[in-house]
């Protein structure tokens, strides 16, 4: 672990490789699990604001879940998260022709319907961020469904922090990421 500003960062995001392999996992991270995607407070407001614009990109099951439960819910841990369809997949999930789960919010973004890509927790995955009173923890999350992503990352030699570069900059800023790169250079040289 090392500190960058008010963050404590796990060296695992430098030492491990990762590249999403959707053809292997079929987007299981959006379907499996026991909760929706974590949301920051301001993201709940964004979801309410953009719902009408993303609705045309969603499945009927997702729309029904959102209109019944809301654009987001409070999880068992007391934190905000995306709504689920039948306590299973994220309500914002859509499926492509190969039955791969993808993000309906991101589809709307890619089609110019909204300017918000998706929840930052989804964008950051497999990095998980946890806010504490004084510091923010930045950790690598291992999940068996992502084994193919780890293998592809290793094959392509892409460390986790480089795979999620855009998301880390979105969350912490360019200066923070530049410091992370400096630390990564030192770690990989030793």
C-alpha positions in Angstrom: 0.0 0.0 0.0 1.1 3.5 -0.7 -0.4 7.0 -0.2 -1.3 9.5 -2.9 -2.8 12.6 -1.4 -5.8 11.5 0.5 -5.9 8.0 -1.0 -4.4 4.7 0.1 -3.7 2.6 -3.0 -3.0 -1.1 -3.2 0.1 -2.1 -5.1 -2.1 -4.9 -6.6 -3.5 -2.4 -9.2 0.1 -2.1 -10.5 1.2 -5.7 -10.0 -1.8 -7.4 -11.6 -2.9 -7.4 -15.2 -6.5 -7.1 -16.5 -8.3 -6.5 -19.8 -12.1 -7.2 -19.9 -12.8 -10.2 -22.1 -16.5 -9.9 -22.8 -16.5 -12.7 -25.3 -15.5 -15.0 -22.4 -17.5 -13.7 -19.5 -20.5 -12.3 -21.4 -20.7 -9.3 -19.0 -21.3 -11.5 -15.9 -20.2 -8.7 -13.5 -23.5 -6.8 -14.5 -25.6 -9.9 -13.8 -24.0 -11.9 -11.0 -23.5 -10.8 -7.4 -25.7 -9.9 -4.5 -26.2 -6.2 -5.1 -26.5 -3.5 -7.7 -23.5 -1.3 -8.7 -22.4 1.1 -6.0 -23.4 4.7 -6.6 -22.0 8.0 -5.3 -24.5 10.5 -3.9 -24.3 12.8 -6.9 -24.8 9.8 -9.3 -28.3 9.2 -7.8 -29.3 12.7 -9.0 -27.8 12.1 -12.4 -29.8 8.8 -12.8 -33.0 10.6 -12.0 -32.1 13.5 -14.4 -31.2 11.3 -17.4 -33.7 8.5 -17.0 -36.0 9.8 -19.7 -33.0 9.9 -22.1 -31.7 6.4 -21.3 -35.1 4.7 -21.1 -35.3 4.0 -24.9 -32.0 2.1 -24.6 -33.2 -0.2 -21.7 -35.0 -3.6 -21.7 -38.7 -3.7 -20.7 -37.7 -5.7 -17.5 -35.2 -3.0 -16.5 -37.7 -0.2 -17.1 -40.3 -2.1 -15.0 -37.8 -2.6 -12.2 -36.8 1.1 -12.3 -40.4 2.4 -12.4 -41.4 0.1 -9.6 -38.4 0.5 -7.3 -36.8 3.7 -8.5 -33.7 4.7 -10.5 -31.6 3.5 -7.6 -32.1 1.8 -4.2 -30.4 1.7 -0.8 -28.5 -1.5 -0.4 -28.3 -3.8 2.7 -25.1 -1.9 3.6 -26.9 1.4 3.6 -25.2 2.6 0.5 -26.8 3.6 -2.8 -26.8 1.1 -5.7 -28.4 0.5 -9.0 -31.8 -1.2 -9.1 -31.9 -4.9 -9.8 -34.3 -7.0 -11.9 -35.7 -9.8 -9.7 -32.7 -9.5 -7.4 -30.5 -10.6 -10.2 -29.0 -8.4 -13.0 -28.7 -4.6 -13.0 -31.8 -2.9 -14.3 -29.6 -0.9 -16.7 -28.3 -4.1 -18.4 -29.0 -4.7 -22.0 -28.0 -7.8 -24.1 -26.4 -7.8 -27.5 -27.0 -10.4 -30.2 -24.5 -12.7 -28.5 -26.4 -12.5 -25.2 -23.5 -10.5 -23.7 -24.6 -8.1 -20.9 -23.8 -4.5 -21.6 -24.7 -1.2 -20.0 -27.8 0.6 -21.4 -26.5 3.9 -19.9 -23.3 3.5 -21.8 -25.2 2.6 -25.0 -27.1 5.9 -24.5 -23.8 7.7 -24.0 -22.2 6.1 -27.1 -25.3 7.2 -29.1 -25.1 10.8 -27.9 -28.3 10.7 -25.9 -26.5 11.6 -22.6 -23.1 13.0 -21.6 -22.6 10.7 -18.6 -20.9 7.4 -19.4 -22.0 5.2 -16.5 -21.6 4.9 -12.7 -17.9 5.4 -11.8 -17.9 2.2 -9.9 -18.7 0.3 -13.1 -16.1 2.3 -15.1 -13.4 1.6 -12.5 -14.0 -2.2 -12.2 -11.9 -4.2 -11.2 -10.8 -1.3 -9.0 -13.0 -0.7 -6.0 -13.0 2.5 -4.1 -14.1 2.9 -0.5 -14.5 6.3 1.2 -13.5 6.7 4.8 -13.6 9.8 7.0 -10.0 10.9 6.3 -8.9 8.7 3.4 -10.1 6.8 0.3 -9.0 3.2 -0.2 -8.3 2.2 -3.8 -8.1 -1.6 -4.1 -8.1 -4.4 -6.7 -11.1 -6.7 -6.5 -10.6 -10.3 -7.6 -13.6 -12.2 -8.8 -13.5 -15.6 -10.4 -15.8 -14.5 -13.2 -13.0 -12.3 -14.3 -10.3 -15.0 -14.7 -10.4 -14.6 -18.5 -9.8 -10.9 -18.1 -6.8 -11.6 -15.9 -5.4 -14.0 -18.5 -6.0 -11.5 -21.4 -4.4 -8.7 -19.4 -1.4 -10.9 -18.7 -1.2 -11.9 -22.3 -1.4 -8.2 -23.4 0.8 -7.0 -20.5 -1.8 -4.4 -19.4 -1.7 -3.7 -15.6 -5.0 -2.9 -13.9 -4.2 0.7 -13.4 -3.6 1.2 -17.1 -6.8 -0.7 -18.1 -8.9 1.7 -15.9 -6.8 4.9 -16.6 -9.8 6.9 -18.0 -11.9 5.9 -14.9 -9.1 6.7 -12.4 -8.7 10.1 -14.0 -12.4 10.6 -13.9 -12.5 9.8 -10.2 -9.2 11.3 -9.0 -7.9 13.7 -11.7 -5.0 13.8 -14.1 -2.5 15.0 -11.5 -3.3 12.0 -9.2 -3.0 9.6 -12.1 0.4 11.1 -13.1 1.6 10.5 -9.5 0.3 6.9 -9.7 2.3 6.4 -12.9 5.5 7.6 -11.2 4.9 5.2 -8.3 4.2 2.4 -10.8 7.4 3.0 -12.6 9.4 2.8 -9.3 7.5 -0.4 -8.2 8.0 -2.2 -11.6 11.7 -1.3 -11.6 12.3 -2.8 -8.2 
